[in-house]
């Protein structure tokens, strides 16, 4: 199939991904057609298949890239000494990383239901890898008597959900700076795990 005049794989593929991410976040995966994505990019609908097999593959690619980026960024972080410092560092990292990517975060959490079973399992494995780090911090803190937690798996999911929720309401033009938000959320996380 001939490529649309003026399109180049090196520039068009990222534009396809960016357009899909923007449209999926705005309208939801189910409501967006490949034709709409093509129109946004400025190519014919058939040309999209030079860059992705189908809409499902595009959704999976966006989610996988988000999780890969998250895990790679997390791997570069230094961890605080002791469970309380480690939890604070995790909290602040999570907020910083996610505030810069509201569309990717929305898709990663709200569009899981639209993944096929094999794709869903692959994304869930990546999510579990990330969440297991928080679980380990909480378990270490509980054993050391630093945290008082009734159920560690539930606490892990609750903390992740609380932290991720910041992307739904935070605005740069609002009353709180990013550092203020980190400080407020850190106090809430401390309270949620019964930190002493």
N, C-alpha and C positions, 0 to 999 in steps of 0.2 A: 504494500500500500504506500502510495507516495505521501511524503510528509508535507504538511501545509507550508506554503511559501513563507519564509521568515522564521520558521520554528526550528529550533536546534535542541537536541536531546539534553545537552548540558544546562540549558536555560529553561526549556519548556517543562522538563520533569519536575523541578522544584516549584514552578508556577502551578502545575497541576495539583501538587500536594498542598500548596498554600491555599489555592482556591477551594479545594475540597474541604480542607480544615475550616476555613472561614464559613463556607456554606453549611457544613454539617453542624457547626456550633450555632449558627444563626437559626437554621430551620429544622434541624434534626436529620439524621441519616435517611430515614424512610421517605422524607419529603423531597429529597434532592435527587435529581436525575443526572445521568452522565451528560445529557445535552446541556443542562444548566452549568455544569462544571466546564464543559468545552466552551460555552459562550463566555464565561467569566475569564477563561484563559485566552480566548480569541482564536480558537482552532475549531475545525469541524469535529462533530461528535465522533466520527469514526477514527479520527486521528488520536483520540485519547488512548486507544488500544495499543498504540505504539509505546505507551508509557506505563500502562497498568492492564492486567488481564480483565478486570471488572471492578465494579464499585465495592464489592466485598473485600477484594484484595487491597483496594485503596484505603478502606477503613482500617483493616488489620495493620497495614503498613504505618499509618499514622499513630495507632496505639502502640505498636511495637517500638517505633522510633522514640515516642515519648518515654516509654519505660526504659529503653536502652540509655537514653540521655540522662534520665533520673539516676539510674544505677551507676553510670559512669561518673556523674558529678558527685554522687555520694562517696564513691570509692576514693576520690581525691581529698575528702575531708579528713582532718585530724579529729580524733575523738577525745572528749574530755576525760580527765582522770576521775574515776569513780562514777557510779551510776547516776547521781544527780547532775553532775557536769555533762555526762554523756547524753542524758535526756534533754538538757537545755540546748546542747549543740544540735541534736537531732531536730528539736522543735524549731529552732531558728533557721536551720538549713531548709527544712520542709517548706516553711513559709516563703523564704527568699526564692527558692527554686520555682515554686508554683505561682507566685504572684506575677512572674514574668511570662507565664504561659496560660492565661485563662482559657483560651479556646481549646488547647490541647488537653487541659485538665477536664474541661466539660465533656469532651468527647471520650476521654479515657474512663470516666465514671458513668456517664449517662448512656453511652451507646454500647456498653458491654452486651446488652440483651440482643443486639443486632448482629453479633458475631456468630459464625457457624461454630459448631461444637469443637472442632479441632483448633480453630483460631482462638476461641474462648479459653481453652485449656492452656494454650501457649502464653496468652496474656496473664492468666491467673498464676502461672508458674513464676513469671517475672514479678508480679505483685507480691506473691508470697516471699520471694527473695528479699524484697525491700522491707516488707512488714516484719520479717523474721528478725531483722536487726533491732527494731523497736521492741519486739517480744523479748529478745535476749537482754536488752537494757532493763526492761521492767522486771524480768525474772531475777536478774542479778541484784537489782535494788530491793526486791522483796526478800530475797535470801539474806541480804545484809541488814535487813530491818530498816531500810531507808524509805521504802514505799509500803503502803498498806493497800493491797489490791485483792479483791475477792475473787476475780476471775481474769487471769492474764490475757487469754485470747480475746475476751470481750473488751478489756481495757485497751488492747492494741488497736482494735478496730474503731473504738470510740475516739481515741486520740487522733488517729489518722483522719477520721471523718471530720472531727472538730477543726483540725489544722487545714484540711483541704477546703473546707467551707469558706475560708477567707476570700477565695477568688470570686465568690458570688456577690460580695458586697463592697470590697475595698475599691476605692477610687483614689488616684493620685491627687485629685483636687479636694479630697475630703479633709476632715479635721485632724486625722491622725497620720503621722508619717509612717513609713514602713518600720522604722525602729520602734515607734510607739506600739504598732500592731504586734511586733515580735514580743515586746515586753508584756503586753496585756495577755497575749496567748500563752506565754510562758507561765504567768501566774495561774491561769486557768488550768493548764496541764499539771502544774505542781499540785493544785487542789484535787484534780481528778484522780491522781494516783496516790493521794494521801502522803505526799512528801513531807519528811520531817527535817 
